[in-house]
Amino acid sequence: MKNAAMVLGIIGGVVGMIVGFFVYGWVVFTDWFNGEVTDVIEVSANAGRWQMVGLVAPILAIAGGAMSTQRPMIGAILMFVSAAGMYWGLGFSVFTMFPIAMCGLAAVLGTIGATSNSD
């Protein structure tokens, strides 16, 4: 369970990092136009939240995945916070469904691994 949590957490974090990179780039790209082409490009009111979640959530998932073998409950909490943060900040879409699902499943597996007695 702990190894599966580690693998899923790290993969979910890497996929989330790719999504976060493009989200952060989109916010910077739309800020670059500074409202000149609002008919073509939609500038979001949640740009700061997108940038924060796009940076922090994948880091939490990778750190939680790396911790899950030695400290599975702390790793599970970090991966759950990462999945919840991605869902809250970026929503559930075709691009975010895999990192959210992987981090959520890794959190469940990490919790099971923390409560089981076998190593």
Order of alpha helices (4+ residues) and beta strands (2+ residues): alpha-alpha-alpha-alpha
